[in-house]
C-alpha cells in the first residue's frame, strides 16, 4: 500500500501532537523489548513532551521529544517520526536488520 494511503498516514495527519508521539514511542518500546527480552524501557508524558528511557542491549537510553518537534516530523511524512527515535538511539547499536518487515515499514 502506498505510504500516503496507509493507516499510519491517517494517524500522522489526524492525531494531535500530544497523542501521536506517545503512540510512536510505545511502538519503539515494543520493538526494543522484542529485540531484547531483558530490556526495561519506560515512557513518561509531560506537558508538551514525551520521554522514552531505560536500558536495552546493555545500554542506557533516553530520548525526549517535544510536541513541537513531533509536529515537524509529522509534516515530513507518516513514518518520519518513527525513524527519528531509531536514528537517535543509533542504528548500529539497535539493529532492526533481523526484522525486515519492521525495517521495511520504517526505513523504506
C-alpha positions in Angstrom: 0.0 0.0 0.0 1.3 3.4 -0.8 2.6 5.2 2.3 0.3 8.2 1.8 -2.7 5.9 1.9 -1.6 3.9 5.0 -3.2 3.8 8.4 0.0 5.5 9.7 -0.5 8.3 7.3 -4.0 8.8 8.6 -2.8 8.7 12.2 0.0 11.2 11.5 -2.4 13.6 9.8 -5.2 13.5 12.4 -3.7 12.6 15.8 -2.6 15.7 17.8 1.0 16.3 18.7 0.2 15.3 22.3 -1.0 11.9 21.3 0.9 10.7 18.2 4.4 10.8 19.7 3.2 8.7 22.7 1.9 6.1 20.2 5.2 6.1 18.3 7.3 5.8 21.5 5.1 2.9 22.6 5.8 1.2 19.3 9.5 1.9 19.8 9.3 0.4 23.3 7.5 -2.6 22.0 10.2 -3.2 19.4 13.1 -2.6 21.8 11.6 -5.2 24.2 11.0 -7.6 21.4 14.6 -7.3 20.2 15.9 -7.7 23.8 13.7 -9.6 26.3 15.8 -8.2 29.2 15.1 -4.6 28.2 13.4 -2.3 30.7 12.0 0.8 28.8 9.6 3.4 30.2 7.6 6.2 28.7 6.7 9.4 30.6 4.4 12.0 29.2 4.7 15.6 30.4 3.2 18.9 29.5 4.5 19.3 25.9 6.8 16.3 25.7 7.2 12.6 25.8 10.3 10.9 27.3 11.4 7.3 26.5 14.1 6.0 28.8 15.6 2.8 30.2 18.1 0.1 29.4 18.2 -2.2 26.4 21.0 -4.3 24.9 23.2 -3.3 27.8 22.9 0.4 27.0 21.1 3.2 28.9 18.7 5.1 26.6 17.0 8.4 27.0 15.1 10.3 24.3 12.9 13.4 24.8 10.6 14.5 22.1 8.6 17.8 22.3 5.2 18.3 20.8 6.7 20.9 18.5 9.3 18.5 17.2 6.6 15.9 16.7 4.6 18.3 14.6 7.7 18.9 12.4 8.3 15.2 12.0 4.6 14.5 11.2 4.7 17.1 8.4 7.6 15.2 6.8 5.6 12.0 6.3 3.8 9.2 8.1 7.0 7.3 9.2 9.3 10.3 9.7 8.5 10.4 13.4 9.1 6.6 13.6 12.5 7.0 12.0 13.6 9.7 14.3 13.9 7.7 17.6 15.7 4.8 15.8 18.3 7.2 14.3 18.7 8.9 17.7 19.1 5.5 19.5 21.7 4.5 17.0 21.2 2.2 14.0 24.4 0.4 14.8 23.5 -0.3 18.4 19.8 -1.1 18.0 19.7 -3.1 14.8 16.4 -3.9 13.1 18.1 -6.0 10.5 16.6 -9.2 11.9 13.1 -7.9 11.2 12.8 -7.0 7.5 9.1 -6.2 7.8 9.6 -3.7 10.6 12.7 -2.2 8.9 10.9 -2.1 5.6 8.0 -0.1 7.1 10.0 2.4 8.9 13.1 2.8 6.7 11.7 2.2 3.3 
